[in-house]
Amino acid sequence: MYIKDYRDLPLEPSGVDGLTVRWAINASQGASNFAMRILDLEPGKSSTMHQHDTEHEIFVLAGSGEVESDDGVHPIAEGAVLYVAPHESHQFHNTGAEVMRFIDVVRFPLILPK
Amino acid sequence: MYIKDYRDLPLEPSGVDGLTVRWAINASQGASNFAMRILDLEPGKSSTMHQHDTEHEIFVLAGSGEVESDDGVHPIAEGAVLYVAPHESHQFHNTGAEVMRFIDVVRFPLILPK
C-alpha cells in the first residue's frame, strides 16, 4: 500500500505566482481515474480565473481566503469543502496572513486552459 | 458553487461500530465520478477488513493508528496520504487516544462486500 506523509513530498511550482503543488496521488501510485494534489497559496496571492471540463473536490486544510465564481465571491477557511463543477469558473484568493493549503481532487486528465 | 464547513454536515452511522461518516461531496452536489467522505474512527475501534472494485484516496486529518493490508501493518497519523488500490484488502485500527479522522475519496459506485 502506498503511504506517505504529505510533508515529505516535493513542493513543485504550479506555473502561477505564489501557488505551489504537492502531487500526493496520481498515476505514479496506480491511480487511473482521479488524482489528489495538495496546493499552497501564499498570502496576498491568487490563482488564475479559469474553468475546465473536469470537476474539483476540495478540502481546505489551513488558512483562509475567498473563492470567486460566476455566482460571486465566497469566504472559505480551514474545514471548508468545495465542489467546483465542470465548466464552473473559479479563482482562489488568499486574503489571510498564513498560507492557504487545500487538498484538491481532480479527475484525469486535468487539462488546464492556456 | 457548493461550499460547506464539514463540521456542519450530519455525522451518520456507517454500519461499523465506532465508525461514523460525513458525506461531504456526492451525487447530491452534482458529483458523478467520485465522492468525498470524512470518516471518524473512535479510539480502540477498527473498520472491517475488506476489499472492493474501486480505489480509495485518503488523507488523515487527525489522530493516529494503523492500516492493515496484504503487505502488513503500517502506522499512520495526521498528514498521511494513502492510496488503496482496487481489490487491495484494507482495515483501519485507531490505536491512539483521540478520534482518527480521515478524508476518503471513492469512485462511484462504492459497492461494499456484504
gemmi code that builds the backbone of each chain (N, CA, C; Angstrom):
import gemmi

chains = {
    "A": [
        ("MET", (0.845, -1.202, 0.000), (0.000, 0.000, 0.000), (0.878, 1.247, 0.000)),
        ("TYR", (0.482, 2.189, -0.779), (1.222, 3.452, -0.838), (0.803, 4.341, 0.341)),
        ("ILE", (1.767, 4.703, 1.182), (1.514, 5.573, 2.332), (2.644, 6.592, 2.393)),
        ("LYS", (2.292, 7.855, 2.531), (3.315, 8.903, 2.512), (2.840, 10.083, 3.363)),
        ("ASP", (3.738, 10.649, 4.159), (3.416, 11.914, 4.820), (3.506, 13.010, 3.764)),
        ("TYR", (2.430, 13.781, 3.609), (2.421, 14.744, 2.504), (3.545, 15.765, 2.627)),
        ("ARG", (4.013, 16.004, 3.857), (5.092, 16.983, 4.052), (6.429, 16.485, 3.491)),
        ("ASP", (6.511, 15.185, 3.224), (7.735, 14.630, 2.629), (7.708, 14.679, 1.103)),
        ("LEU", (6.615, 15.131, 0.534), (6.519, 15.221, -0.927), (7.138, 16.523, -1.412)),
        ("PRO", (7.743, 16.508, -2.588), (8.355, 17.739, -3.090), (7.309, 18.807, -3.400)),
        ("LEU", (7.668, 20.043, -3.064), (6.805, 21.193, -3.328), (7.218, 21.716, -4.702)),
        ("GLU", (6.318, 21.647, -5.668), (6.660, 21.986, -7.046), (5.973, 23.274, -7.472)),
        ("PRO", (6.585, 24.023, -8.371), (5.909, 25.206, -8.898), (4.686, 24.784, -9.706)),
        ("SER", (3.657, 25.632, -9.687), (2.429, 25.322, -10.421), (2.351, 26.067, -11.743)),
        ("GLY", (3.234, 27.047, -11.898), (3.122, 27.931, -13.052), (2.413, 29.228, -12.711)),
        ("VAL", (1.786, 29.286, -11.537), (1.114, 30.501, -11.075), (1.926, 31.066, -9.910)),
        ("ASP", (2.187, 32.373, -9.925), (2.980, 33.014, -8.877), (2.336, 32.804, -7.507)),
        ("GLY", (3.094, 32.274, -6.560), (2.593, 32.117, -5.197), (1.800, 30.851, -4.958)),
        ("LEU", (1.697, 30.012, -5.982), (0.926, 28.765, -5.857), (1.849, 27.584, -6.123)),
        ("THR", (2.010, 26.723, -5.115), (2.861, 25.541, -5.274), (2.016, 24.294, -5.047)),
        ("VAL", (2.535, 23.177, -5.529), (1.737, 21.952, -5.522), (2.566, 20.754, -5.076)),
        ("ARG", (1.940, 19.904, -4.277), (2.483, 18.581, -3.978), (1.546, 17.558, -4.631)),
        ("TRP", (2.091, 16.700, -5.476), (1.285, 15.627, -6.078), (1.263, 14.468, -5.104)),
        ("ALA", (0.131, 14.298, -4.434), (0.033, 13.279, -3.382), (-0.247, 11.902, -3.968)),
        ("ILE", (-1.227, 11.831, -4.870), (-1.586, 10.556, -5.502), (-1.898, 10.836, -6.957)),
        ("ASN", (-1.168, 10.165, -7.835), (-1.511, 10.272, -9.256), (-1.130, 8.966, -9.958)),
        ("ALA", (-0.897, 9.028, -11.246), (-0.660, 7.798, -11.999), (0.545, 7.010, -11.476)),
        ("SER", (1.520, 7.695, -10.901), (2.700, 7.009, -10.379), (2.357, 6.027, -9.260)),
        ("GLN", (1.251, 6.289, -8.579), (0.820, 5.388, -7.497), (-0.227, 4.389, -7.987)),
        ("GLY", (-0.541, 4.444, -9.259), (-1.505, 3.500, -9.823), (-2.876, 4.089, -10.063)),
        ("ALA", (-3.086, 5.339, -9.662), (-4.402, 5.951, -9.858), (-4.657, 6.142, -11.354)),
        ("SER", (-5.887, 5.862, -11.772), (-6.206, 5.985, -13.190), (-7.438, 6.841, -13.447)),
        ("ASN", (-8.118, 7.247, -12.385), (-9.390, 7.952, -12.562), (-9.332, 9.374, -12.012)),
        ("PHE", (-8.810, 9.516, -10.780), (-8.706, 10.831, -10.185), (-7.417, 10.927, -9.380)),
        ("ALA", (-6.925, 12.157, -9.218), (-5.650, 12.412, -8.558), (-5.873, 13.307, -7.349)),
        ("MET", (-4.990, 13.197, -6.360), (-5.046, 14.071, -5.188), (-3.800, 14.947, -5.161)),
        ("ARG", (-4.028, 16.259, -5.108), (-2.939, 17.218, -5.014), (-3.118, 18.028, -3.737)),
        ("ILE", (-2.027, 18.577, -3.233), (-2.117, 19.498, -2.100), (-1.492, 20.806, -2.539)),
        ("LEU", (-2.309, 21.851, -2.522), (-1.905, 23.149, -3.045), (-1.643, 24.129, -1.911)),
        ("ASP", (-0.605, 24.936, -2.062), (-0.300, 26.013, -1.108), (-0.379, 27.347, -1.847)),
        ("LEU", (-1.232, 28.228, -1.361), (-1.364, 29.563, -1.943), (-0.873, 30.574, -0.910)),
        ("GLU", (0.129, 31.338, -1.302), (0.754, 32.284, -0.361), (-0.185, 33.451, -0.041)),
        ("PRO", (-0.009, 34.071, 1.132), (-0.829, 35.237, 1.486), (-0.727, 36.320, 0.414)),
        ("GLY", (-1.859, 36.921, 0.084), (-1.896, 38.000, -0.906), (-1.906, 37.531, -2.343)),
        ("LYS", (-1.818, 36.228, -2.557), (-1.752, 35.698, -3.930), (-3.099, 35.090, -4.346)),
        ("SER", (-3.245, 34.951, -5.660), (-4.465, 34.376, -6.233), (-4.099, 33.360, -7.305)),
        ("SER", (-4.958, 32.373, -7.471), (-4.855, 31.520, -8.651), (-5.493, 32.266, -9.821)),
        ("THR", (-5.349, 31.730, -11.002), (-5.969, 32.382, -12.168), (-7.462, 32.045, -12.209)),
        ("MET", (-8.255, 32.952, -12.760), (-9.664, 32.642, -13.025), (-9.694, 31.736, -14.246)),
        ("HIS", (-10.271, 30.562, -14.084), (-10.315, 29.621, -15.200), (-11.445, 28.617, -14.996)),
        ("GLN", (-11.641, 27.792, -15.993), (-12.602, 26.684, -15.902), (-12.081, 25.569, -16.798)),
        ("HIS", (-12.600, 24.375, -16.597), (-12.165, 23.232, -17.405), (-13.237, 22.146, -17.379)),
        ("ASP", (-12.991, 21.112, -18.161), (-14.006, 20.070, -18.363), (-14.273, 19.218, -17.129)),
        ("THR", (-13.298, 19.202, -16.206), (-13.377, 18.257, -15.093), (-13.648, 18.980, -13.784)),
        ("GLU", (-14.251, 18.292, -12.864), (-14.618, 18.854, -11.572), (-13.420, 18.874, -10.597)),
        ("HIS", (-13.533, 19.724, -9.586), (-12.642, 19.684, -8.419), (-13.461, 19.284, -7.200)),
        ("GLU", (-12.854, 18.491, -6.325), (-13.396, 18.305, -4.975), (-12.291, 18.740, -4.027)),
        ("ILE", (-12.599, 19.720, -3.194), (-11.569, 20.450, -2.432), (-11.870, 20.426, -0.943)),
        ("PHE", (-10.828, 20.327, -0.144), (-10.932, 20.443, 1.313), (-9.850, 21.416, 1.763)),
        ("VAL", (-10.240, 22.468, 2.476), (-9.269, 23.467, 2.933), (-8.642, 22.998, 4.245)),
        ("LEU", (-7.339, 22.761, 4.206), (-6.616, 22.245, 5.374), (-6.185, 23.343, 6.323)),
        ("ALA", (-5.865, 24.524, 5.796), (-5.318, 25.589, 6.644), (-5.504, 26.923, 5.950)),
        ("GLY", (-5.570, 27.973, 6.756), (-5.630, 29.317, 6.213), (-7.042, 29.757, 5.901)),
        ("SER", (-7.127, 30.904, 5.256), (-8.439, 31.462, 4.920), (-8.299, 32.381, 3.715)),
        ("GLY", (-9.419, 32.589, 3.042), (-9.411, 33.439, 1.864), (-10.780, 33.459, 1.235)),
        ("GLU", (-10.780, 33.557, -0.083), (-12.042, 33.652, -0.819), (-11.941, 32.807, -2.077)),
        ("VAL", (-13.101, 32.348, -2.527), (-13.191, 31.743, -3.850), (-14.185, 32.564, -4.655)),
        ("GLU", (-13.779, 32.879, -5.870), (-14.611, 33.695, -6.755), (-15.116, 32.805, -7.884)),
        ("SER", (-16.411, 32.959, -8.185), (-17.018, 32.148, -9.234), (-18.085, 32.968, -9.939)),
        ("ASP", (-18.815, 32.316, -10.830), (-19.879, 33.013, -11.555), (-20.943, 33.563, -10.605)),
        ("ASP", (-21.107, 32.915, -9.476), (-22.163, 33.329, -8.543), (-21.640, 34.220, -7.409)),
        ("GLY", (-20.452, 34.785, -7.567), (-19.966, 35.746, -6.583), (-18.690, 35.326, -5.887)),
        ("VAL", (-18.404, 36.027, -4.793), (-17.191, 35.792, -4.011), (-17.622, 35.219, -2.656)),
        ("HIS", (-16.994, 34.112, -2.284), (-17.410, 33.419, -1.067), (-16.215, 33.237, -0.136)),
        ("PRO", (-16.378, 33.514, 1.149), (-15.285, 33.269, 2.093), (-15.084, 31.775, 2.304)),
        ("ILE", (-13.844, 31.381, 2.451), (-13.528, 29.983, 2.779), (-12.438, 29.968, 3.842)),
        ("ALA", (-12.422, 28.910, 4.632), (-11.412, 28.778, 5.682), (-11.220, 27.308, 5.993)),
        ("GLU", (-10.266, 27.031, 6.854), (-9.961, 25.662, 7.270), (-11.259, 24.908, 7.568)),
        ("GLY", (-11.395, 23.732, 6.998), (-12.580, 22.914, 7.225), (-13.628, 23.040, 6.136)),
        ("ALA", (-13.423, 23.952, 5.186), (-14.407, 24.107, 4.109), (-14.227, 23.007, 3.070)),
        ("VAL", (-15.361, 22.513, 2.593), (-15.416, 21.555, 1.491), (-16.026, 22.288, 0.302)),
        ("LEU", (-15.452, 22.135, -0.884), (-15.960, 22.815, -2.076), (-16.124, 21.815, -3.206)),
        ("TYR", (-17.238, 21.913, -3.895), (-17.400, 21.181, -5.151), (-17.437, 22.201, -6.281)),
        ("VAL", (-16.447, 22.132, -7.167), (-16.383, 23.006, -8.339), (-16.773, 22.148, -9.535)),
        ("ALA", (-17.912, 22.453, -10.119), (-18.460, 21.619, -11.193), (-17.658, 21.806, -12.485)),
        ("PRO", (-17.743, 20.826, -13.404), (-17.132, 21.022, -14.723), (-17.629, 22.334, -15.343)),
        ("HIS", (-16.727, 23.071, -15.935), (-17.017, 24.338, -16.633), (-17.430, 25.485, -15.710)),
        ("GLU", (-17.337, 25.288, -14.412), (-17.641, 26.384, -13.471), (-16.359, 27.203, -13.276)),
        ("SER", (-16.440, 28.501, -13.529), (-15.267, 29.360, -13.349), (-14.891, 29.419, -11.869)),
        ("HIS", (-13.585, 29.522, -11.603), (-13.157, 29.574, -10.212), (-11.780, 30.198, -10.094)),
        ("GLN", (-11.625, 30.982, -9.040), (-10.355, 31.635, -8.721), (-10.259, 31.714, -7.207)),
        ("PHE", (-9.089, 31.386, -6.686), (-8.875, 31.428, -5.235), (-8.007, 32.629, -4.879)),
        ("HIS", (-8.385, 33.299, -3.786), (-7.618, 34.433, -3.272), (-7.244, 34.128, -1.824)),
        ("ASN", (-5.961, 34.225, -1.512), (-5.565, 34.113, -0.104), (-5.558, 35.511, 0.497)),
        ("THR", (-6.582, 35.823, 1.283), (-6.711, 37.142, 1.912), (-6.262, 37.104, 3.363)),
        ("GLY", (-5.770, 35.956, 3.810), (-5.352, 35.814, 5.205), (-3.869, 36.078, 5.382)),
        ("ALA", (-3.399, 35.828, 6.591), (-1.999, 36.101, 6.931), (-1.116, 34.866, 6.803)),
        ("GLU", (-1.734, 33.697, 6.639), (-0.942, 32.469, 6.536), (-1.220, 31.770, 5.205)),
        ("VAL", (-0.398, 30.792, 4.910), (-0.594, 30.011, 3.687), (-1.986, 29.376, 3.691)),
        ("MET", (-2.679, 29.443, 2.575), (-3.925, 28.694, 2.420), (-3.573, 27.383, 1.733)),
        ("ARG", (-3.819, 26.302, 2.445), (-3.440, 24.967, 1.949), (-4.708, 24.167, 1.721)),
        ("PHE", (-4.815, 23.550, 0.563), (-6.019, 22.755, 0.321), (-5.725, 21.488, -0.470)),
        ("ILE", (-6.491, 20.478, -0.125), (-6.482, 19.223, -0.868), (-7.394, 19.414, -2.070)),
        ("ASP", (-6.900, 19.032, -3.231), (-7.644, 19.209, -4.471), (-7.675, 17.860, -5.180)),
        ("VAL", (-8.857, 17.302, -5.314), (-9.002, 16.034, -6.027), (-9.576, 16.339, -7.406)),
        ("VAL", (-8.889, 15.865, -8.425), (-9.249, 16.190, -9.812), (-9.298, 14.922, -10.650)),
        ("ARG", (-10.212, 14.927, -11.586), (-10.347, 13.795, -12.489), (-9.262, 13.852, -13.561)),
        ("PHE", (-8.765, 12.681, -13.964), (-7.848, 12.603, -15.106), (-8.642, 12.789, -16.393)),
        ("PRO", (-8.103, 13.343, -17.426), (-6.919, 14.210, -17.347), (-7.359, 15.633, -17.029)),
        ("LEU", (-6.602, 16.308, -16.168), (-6.862, 17.717, -15.892), (-6.152, 18.530, -16.973)),
        ("ILE", (-6.923, 19.089, -17.863), (-6.329, 19.879, -18.948), (-6.653, 21.341, -18.667)),
        ("LEU", (-5.645, 22.085, -18.267), (-5.856, 23.486, -17.915), (-5.855, 24.350, -19.184)),
        ("PRO", (-6.687, 25.383, -19.192), (-6.669, 26.281, -20.361), (-5.348, 27.010, -20.437)),
        ("LYS", (-4.934, 27.357, -21.648), (-3.682, 28.084, -21.827), (-3.922, 29.577, -21.691)),
    ],
    "B": [
        ("MET", (-21.652, 27.809, -6.456), (-20.658, 26.815, -6.030), (-21.058, 26.237, -4.674)),
        ("TYR", (-20.882, 24.968, -4.551), (-21.197, 24.311, -3.271), (-20.019, 24.483, -2.319)),
        ("ILE", (-20.279, 25.113, -1.163), (-19.255, 25.331, -0.139), (-19.881, 25.014, 1.210)),
        ("LYS", (-19.202, 24.225, 1.993), (-19.773, 23.809, 3.276), (-18.643, 23.541, 4.263)),
        ("ASP", (-18.822, 23.998, 5.512), (-17.891, 23.584, 6.561), (-18.235, 22.143, 6.922)),
        ("TYR", (-17.255, 21.272, 6.867), (-17.569, 19.845, 7.050), (-18.154, 19.574, 8.432)),
        ("ARG", (-17.836, 20.437, 9.393), (-18.361, 20.229, 10.750), (-19.862, 20.471, 10.832)),
        ("ASP", (-20.415, 21.138, 9.812), (-21.860, 21.374, 9.768), (-22.615, 20.229, 9.096)),
        ("LEU", (-21.903, 19.247, 8.603), (-22.550, 18.108, 7.951), (-22.979, 17.078, 8.994)),
        ("PRO", (-24.083, 16.395, 8.766), (-24.519, 15.395, 9.747), (-23.551, 14.224, 9.833)),
        ("LEU", (-23.360, 13.772, 11.066), (-22.494, 12.619, 11.327), (-23.402, 11.392, 11.295)),
        ("GLU", (-23.182, 10.513, 10.342), (-24.089, 9.382, 10.144), (-23.408, 8.073, 10.519)),
        ("PRO", (-24.194, 7.094, 10.973), (-23.593, 5.783, 11.252), (-23.120, 5.148, 9.950)),
        ("SER", (-22.053, 4.363, 10.047), (-21.507, 3.719, 8.840), (-21.946, 2.277, 8.733)),
        ("GLY", (-22.482, 1.751, 9.832), (-22.772, 0.316, 9.884), (-21.691, -0.452, 10.613)),
        ("VAL", (-20.545, 0.219, 10.869), (-19.446, -0.406, 11.615), (-19.352, 0.284, 12.974)),
        ("ASP", (-19.254, -0.498, 14.040), (-19.194, 0.056, 15.391), (-18.006, 1.011, 15.543)),
        ("GLY", (-18.286, 2.243, 15.979), (-17.214, 3.204, 16.240), (-16.770, 3.989, 15.015)),
        ("LEU", (-17.417, 3.744, 13.887), (-17.047, 4.429, 12.640), (-18.243, 5.229, 12.140)),
        ("THR", (-18.081, 6.545, 12.050), (-19.162, 7.407, 11.554), (-18.669, 8.148, 10.318)),
        ("VAL", (-19.620, 8.656, 9.555), (-19.274, 9.232, 8.257), (-20.028, 10.540, 8.024)),
        ("ARG", (-19.332, 11.507, 7.460), (-19.962, 12.705, 6.908), (-19.791, 12.643, 5.390)),
        ("TRP", (-20.915, 12.719, 4.657), (-20.837, 12.746, 3.196), (-20.600, 14.188, 2.789)),
        ("ALA", (-19.395, 14.502, 2.382), (-19.028, 15.882, 2.066), (-19.453, 16.257, 0.655)),
        ("ILE", (-19.142, 15.396, -0.305), (-19.491, 15.656, -1.712), (-19.919, 14.333, -2.323)),
        ("ASN", (-21.135, 14.317, -2.838), (-21.561, 13.129, -3.592), (-22.573, 13.547, -4.658)),
        ("ALA", (-23.421, 12.646, -5.071), (-24.325, 12.943, -6.184), (-25.239, 14.133, -5.887)),
        ("SER", (-25.555, 14.359, -4.633), (-26.435, 15.488, -4.281), (-25.826, 16.829, -4.659)),
        ("GLN", (-24.504, 16.887, -4.721), (-23.832, 18.132, -5.111), (-23.488, 18.147, -6.603)),
        ("GLY", (-23.858, 17.094, -7.307), (-23.609, 17.048, -8.740), (-22.450, 16.147, -9.128)),
        ("ALA", (-21.771, 15.589, -8.156), (-20.632, 14.720, -8.474), (-21.135, 13.446, -9.148)),
        ("SER", (-20.415, 13.002, -10.161), (-20.866, 11.817, -10.891), (-19.774, 10.773, -11.029)),
        ("ASN", (-18.577, 11.117, -10.606), (-17.446, 10.211, -10.828), (-16.847, 9.726, -9.514)),
        ("PHE", (-16.589, 10.662, -8.587), (-16.021, 10.262, -7.295), (-16.631, 11.125, -6.202)),
        ("ALA", (-16.650, 10.567, -4.996), (-17.283, 11.209, -3.841), (-16.239, 11.451, -2.764)),
        ("MET", (-16.467, 12.476, -1.929), (-15.594, 12.748, -0.794), (-16.372, 12.534, 0.503)),
        ("ARG", (-15.832, 11.678, 1.344), (-16.426, 11.417, 2.655), (-15.408, 11.780, 3.733)),
        ("ILE", (-15.885, 12.071, 4.921), (-14.991, 12.289, 6.058), (-15.387, 11.293, 7.130)),
        ("LEU", (-14.454, 10.444, 7.485), (-14.722, 9.334, 8.396), (-14.088, 9.596, 9.754)),
        ("ASP", (-14.809, 9.236, 10.806), (-14.293, 9.320, 12.175), (-14.266, 7.914, 12.757)),
        ("LEU", (-13.090, 7.489, 13.179), (-12.948, 6.176, 13.818), (-12.556, 6.399, 15.274)),
        ("GLU", (-13.386, 5.894, 16.178), (-13.169, 6.120, 17.614), (-11.930, 5.360, 18.113)),
        ("PRO", (-11.316, 5.863, 19.195), (-10.167, 5.162, 19.783), (-10.519, 3.716, 20.136)),
        ("GLY", (-9.618, 2.820, 19.834), (-9.813, 1.410, 20.160), (-10.661, 0.651, 19.150)),
        ("LYS", (-11.191, 1.358, 18.141), (-12.079, 0.716, 17.171), (-11.358, 0.449, 15.850)),
        ("SER", (-11.948, -0.442, 15.066), (-11.394, -0.812, 13.758), (-12.507, -0.852, 12.721)),
        ("SER", (-12.144, -0.539, 11.483), (-13.054, -0.829, 10.379), (-12.945, -2.320, 10.061)),
        ("THR", (-13.820, -2.814, 9.211), (-13.743, -4.231, 8.839), (-12.633, -4.439, 7.804)),
        ("MET", (-12.043, -5.617, 7.799), (-11.100, -5.973, 6.713), (-11.935, -6.282, 5.480)),
        ("HIS", (-11.673, -5.567, 4.411), (-12.476, -5.788, 3.211), (-11.714, -5.276, 1.993)),
        ("GLN", (-12.265, -5.531, 0.834), (-11.729, -5.006, -0.419), (-12.896, -4.802, -1.360)),
        ("HIS", (-12.672, -4.033, -2.407), (-13.740, -3.784, -3.379), (-13.129, -3.359, -4.707)),
        ("ASP", (-13.995, -3.193, -5.676), (-13.556, -2.938, -7.057), (-12.923, -1.564, -7.252)),
        ("THR", (-13.226, -0.628, -6.345), (-12.837, 0.767, -6.561), (-11.749, 1.181, -5.575)),
        ("GLU", (-10.950, 2.142, -5.976), (-9.847, 2.616, -5.158), (-10.317, 3.613, -4.086)),
        ("HIS", (-9.482, 3.779, -3.071), (-9.620, 4.876, -2.109), (-8.423, 5.809, -2.277)),
        ("GLU", (-8.665, 7.115, -2.130), (-7.573, 8.070, -1.936), (-7.881, 8.768, -0.621)),
        ("ILE", (-6.935, 8.653, 0.307), (-7.198, 9.010, 1.714), (-6.185, 10.026, 2.220)),
        ("PHE", (-6.659, 10.941, 3.054), (-5.795, 11.899, 3.745), (-6.190, 11.879, 5.217)),
        ("VAL", (-5.234, 11.627, 6.095), (-5.531, 11.575, 7.530), (-5.482, 12.988, 8.112)),
        ("LEU", (-6.635, 13.441, 8.603), (-6.759, 14.808, 9.135), (-6.334, 14.910, 10.593)),
        ("ALA", (-6.577, 13.858, 11.369), (-6.304, 13.922, 12.813), (-6.178, 12.521, 13.362)),
        ("GLY", (-5.438, 12.418, 14.453), (-5.318, 11.146, 15.153), (-4.212, 10.275, 14.599)),
        ("SER", (-4.182, 9.054, 15.089), (-3.139, 8.120, 14.662), (-3.634, 6.700, 14.856)),
        ("GLY", (-3.016, 5.799, 14.119), (-3.417, 4.401, 14.208), (-2.620, 3.576, 13.226)),
        ("GLU", (-3.270, 2.556, 12.708), (-2.604, 1.641, 11.786), (-3.545, 1.283, 10.650)),
        ("VAL", (-2.948, 0.954, 9.529), (-3.719, 0.363, 8.438), (-3.115, -1.005, 8.154)),
        ("GLU", (-3.990, -1.987, 8.027), (-3.561, -3.363, 7.798), (-3.944, -3.750, 6.379)),
        ("SER", (-3.014, -4.393, 5.678), (-3.264, -4.798, 4.302), (-2.541, -6.107, 4.028)),
        ("ASP", (-2.576, -6.526, 2.770), (-1.914, -7.775, 2.393), (-0.416, -7.716, 2.677)),
        ("ASP", (0.147, -6.519, 2.644), (1.595, -6.369, 2.820), (1.974, -5.986, 4.246)),
        ("GLY", (1.067, -6.158, 5.196), (1.418, -5.942, 6.590), (0.640, -4.829, 7.255)),
        ("VAL", (1.156, -4.415, 8.426), (0.513, -3.388, 9.235), (1.404, -2.154, 9.220)),
        ("HIS", (0.813, -1.003, 8.912), (1.594, 0.217, 8.744), (1.049, 1.315, 9.656)),
        ("PRO", (1.933, 2.035, 10.364), (1.459, 3.155, 11.170), (1.020, 4.309, 10.278)),
        ("ILE", (-0.022, 4.991, 10.698), (-0.470, 6.202, 10.001), (-0.812, 7.268, 11.033)),
        ("ALA", (-0.702, 8.518, 10.633), (-1.007, 9.627, 11.537), (-1.381, 10.841, 10.702)),
        ("GLU", (-1.786, 11.890, 11.385), (-2.175, 13.149, 10.740), (-1.161, 13.512, 9.666)),
        ("GLY", (-1.659, 13.811, 8.471), (-0.782, 14.189, 7.373), (-0.442, 13.059, 6.428)),
        ("ALA", (-0.859, 11.836, 6.770), (-0.568, 10.700, 5.886), (-1.535, 10.681, 4.706)),
        ("VAL", (-0.985, 10.368, 3.550), (-1.750, 10.160, 2.320), (-1.674, 8.676, 1.999)),
        ("LEU", (-2.794, 8.062, 1.641), (-2.821, 6.634, 1.331), (-3.534, 6.412, 0.007)),
        ("TYR", (-2.954, 5.549, -0.805), (-3.661, 5.062, -1.995), (-3.949, 3.577, -1.789)),
        ("VAL", (-5.239, 3.242, -1.737), (-5.664, 1.851, -1.605), (-6.191, 1.428, -2.975)),
        ("ALA", (-5.480, 0.522, -3.604), (-5.808, 0.130, -4.977), (-7.077, -0.725, -5.016)),
        ("PRO", (-7.728, -0.774, -6.161), (-8.849, -1.701, -6.308), (-8.435, -3.121, -5.904)),
        ("HIS", (-9.293, -3.779, -5.162), (-9.098, -5.168, -4.713), (-7.988, -5.329, -3.673)),
        ("GLU", (-7.445, -4.240, -3.185), (-6.435, -4.344, -2.126), (-7.166, -4.395, -0.779)),
        ("SER", (-6.902, -5.425, -0.003), (-7.547, -5.540, 1.310), (-7.076, -4.423, 2.219)),
        ("HIS", (-7.980, -3.939, 3.080), (-7.593, -2.849, 3.982), (-8.492, -2.812, 5.200)),
        ("GLN", (-7.865, -2.500, 6.324), (-8.569, -2.366, 7.600), (-7.842, -1.306, 8.406)),
        ("PHE", (-8.605, -0.396, 8.997), (-8.024, 0.677, 9.803), (-8.237, 0.380, 11.283)),
        ("HIS", (-7.194, 0.648, 12.063), (-7.274, 0.496, 13.518), (-6.907, 1.827, 14.156)),
        ("ASN", (-7.761, 2.320, 15.032), (-7.394, 3.513, 15.792), (-6.731, 3.065, 17.086)),
        ("THR", (-5.421, 3.164, 17.136), (-4.658, 2.738, 18.313), (-4.277, 3.935, 19.184)),
        ("GLY", (-4.744, 5.127, 18.815), (-4.400, 6.332, 19.562), (-5.456, 6.682, 20.593)),
        ("ALA", (-5.280, 7.842, 21.215), (-6.179, 8.270, 22.290), (-7.281, 9.191, 21.779)),
        ("GLU", (-7.151, 9.677, 20.553), (-8.169, 10.583, 20.011), (-8.810, 9.990, 18.759)),
        ("VAL", (-9.880, 10.617, 18.327), (-10.555, 10.166, 17.103), (-9.577, 10.211, 15.930)),
        ("MET", (-9.584, 9.187, 15.108), (-8.822, 9.226, 13.857), (-9.809, 9.662, 12.772)),
        ("ARG", (-9.508, 10.802, 12.181), (-10.415, 11.401, 11.191), (-9.717, 11.426, 9.852)),
        ("PHE", (-10.366, 10.938, 8.820), (-9.723, 10.974, 7.515), (-10.694, 11.275, 6.388)),
        ("ILE", (-10.156, 11.973, 5.414), (-10.862, 12.233, 4.171), (-10.695, 11.002, 3.296)),
        ("ASP", (-11.801, 10.545, 2.745), (-11.783, 9.340, 1.921), (-12.470, 9.677, 0.598)),
        ("VAL", (-11.719, 9.627, -0.478), (-12.293, 9.880, -1.797), (-12.458, 8.536, -2.497)),
        ("VAL", (-13.678, 8.278, -2.947), (-14.016, 6.972, -3.535), (-14.724, 7.161, -4.858)),
        ("ARG", (-14.471, 6.238, -5.760), (-15.126, 6.289, -7.058), (-16.557, 5.756, -6.940)),
        ("PHE", (-17.458, 6.323, -7.707), (-18.831, 5.783, -7.806), (-18.795, 4.549, -8.679)),
        ("PRO", (-19.625, 3.578, -8.464), (-20.297, 3.376, -7.183), (-19.397, 2.586, -6.246)),
        ("LEU", (-19.417, 2.965, -4.964), (-18.688, 2.192, -3.953), (-19.605, 1.062, -3.502)),
        ("ILE", (-19.293, -0.138, -3.902), (-20.123, -1.283, -3.528), (-19.341, -2.102, -2.514)),
        ("LEU", (-19.782, -2.036, -1.277), (-19.062, -2.735, -0.217), (-19.498, -4.196, -0.166)),
        ("PRO", (-18.565, -5.093, 0.150), (-18.940, -6.504, 0.262), (-19.880, -6.691, 1.454)),
        ("LYS", (-20.756, -7.675, 1.359), (-21.688, -7.931, 2.473), (-21.028, -8.820, 3.499)),
    ],
}
model = gemmi.Model(1)
for chain_id, residues in chains.items():
    chain = gemmi.Chain(chain_id)
    for i, (resn, *xyz) in enumerate(residues, 1):
        res = gemmi.Residue()
        res.name, res.seqid = resn, gemmi.SeqId(i, " ")
        for name, pos in zip(("N", "CA", "C"), xyz):
            atom = gemmi.Atom()
            atom.name, atom.element = name, gemmi.Element(name[0])
            atom.pos, atom.b_iso = gemmi.Position(*pos), 0.0
            res.add_atom(atom)
        chain.add_residue(res)
    model.add_chain(chain)
structure = gemmi.Structure()
structure.add_model(model)
structure.setup_entities()
